[in-house]
Amino acid sequence: MVGSVLGGLACDALGRKGTILLVAPVFAGMWAWTALNYPTSYPELLTARIAVGLAVGVVSMAVPLYISETAPT
């Protein structure tokens, strides 16, 4: 829920496309770090999972808005 609130604020401030472009590298980077460079401690794993969760919340808010704005009527 925190990610979607942050996503709404970011969409208002940066626009839908800007929000997606800002969050996509964070999402991909944290996913790759978690999957490829297995965290060696519990706090590292927890940090990565929280960051990915926030990114998913932001993206789940921004992408439907972006699609609805760019879809032909």
matplotlib code that plots the C-alpha trace (Angstrom):
import matplotlib.pyplot as plt

x = [0.0, 2.9, 4.2, 0.9, 0.7, 4.2, 3.3, 0.4, 2.5, 5.3, 2.8, 1.5, 5.0, 6.9, 4.1, 3.3, 6.1, 8.7, 7.6, 7.9, 11.3, 12.5, 11.3, 12.2, 15.9, 15.3, 12.9, 15.3, 18.4, 17.0, 15.5, 18.9, 20.8, 18.4, 18.4, 22.0, 24.0, 22.3, 22.2, 24.5, 22.5, 18.9, 19.0, 20.3, 17.5, 14.9, 16.2, 16.0, 12.5, 11.2, 12.7, 11.2, 7.8, 7.8, 8.7, 5.9, 3.5, 4.6, 4.5, 1.1, -0.2, 1.6, 1.3, -2.5, -2.7, -0.1, -1.9, -5.3, -3.8, -2.0, -4.8, -6.7, -10.4]
y = [0.0, 2.3, 1.8, 2.7, 5.9, 6.8, 5.9, 8.3, 11.1, 10.4, 10.2, 13.7, 15.1, 13.4, 12.2, 8.6, 7.9, 9.6, 7.5, 4.3, 5.3, 6.2, 3.0, 0.5, 0.5, 0.1, -2.8, -4.6, -3.9, -5.2, -8.2, -9.0, -8.4, -10.8, -13.4, -13.4, -12.2, -14.2, -11.9, -13.2, -12.0, -11.7, -7.8, -7.7, -10.0, -8.0, -4.7, -6.1, -7.5, -4.2, -2.2, -4.6, -4.5, -0.7, -0.7, -3.1, -0.9, 2.2, 0.3, -1.1, 2.4, 4.1, 1.5, 1.3, 5.1, 5.3, 2.7, 4.4, 7.8, 6.4, 4.0, 5.2, 6.0]
z = [0.0, 0.7, -2.9, -4.5, -2.4, -3.4, -7.0, -7.0, -5.6, -8.2, -11.0, -10.1, -9.8, -12.6, -14.9, -15.7, -18.1, -15.9, -12.9, -14.9, -16.2, -12.7, -11.1, -13.8, -13.1, -9.4, -10.0, -12.4, -10.3, -7.1, -8.8, -10.4, -7.1, -5.3, -8.0, -9.2, -6.2, -3.4, -0.3, 2.3, 5.3, 6.3, 6.5, 2.9, 1.7, 3.6, 2.2, -1.4, -0.9, 0.6, -2.3, -4.9, -3.1, -3.1, -6.8, -7.6, -5.8, -7.8, -11.1, -10.4, -9.9, -12.8, -15.6, -15.8, -15.8, -18.6, -20.7, -20.3, -21.3, -24.4, -25.6, -28.6, -28.0]

ax = plt.figure().add_subplot(projection="3d")
ax.plot(x, y, z, "-o")
ax.set_aspect("equal")
plt.show()
